[in-house]
């Protein structure tokens, strides 16, 4: 959901604030190096395949979009992301979540996007 801050509604340029809700359900594989115990004759290879995870988050954003030529627009947004809930797999939380990005240890982070829009 976006709210335009531009007073001139006929203008092809806009600046806006917005709210987003995101949800991602994903699976990932994790392979570690083989660990060899020198004392006991044992090797341990860490593997976790098909680990499932879920995350939902909200975003508060500010953006600018401008018309470059007829039907071509470009713009950018700055986003404040807040994680509401994360279902972690047995090995722990995923390093990267599709749609959210790099999964940091805190519940919030900043991000940004650049867009190129072709209006049909």
Secondary structure as GFF3:
##gff-version 3
##sequence-region A 1 120
A	DSSP	beta_strand	2	4	.	.	.	ID=ss1
A	DSSP	beta_strand	14	37	.	.	.	ID=ss2
A	DSSP	beta_strand	42	69	.	.	.	ID=ss3
A	DSSP	beta_strand	72	87	.	.	.	ID=ss4
A	DSSP	beta_strand	96	97	.	.	.	ID=ss5
A	DSSP	beta_strand	101	102	.	.	.	ID=ss6
A	DSSP	beta_strand	108	118	.	.	.	ID=ss7
###
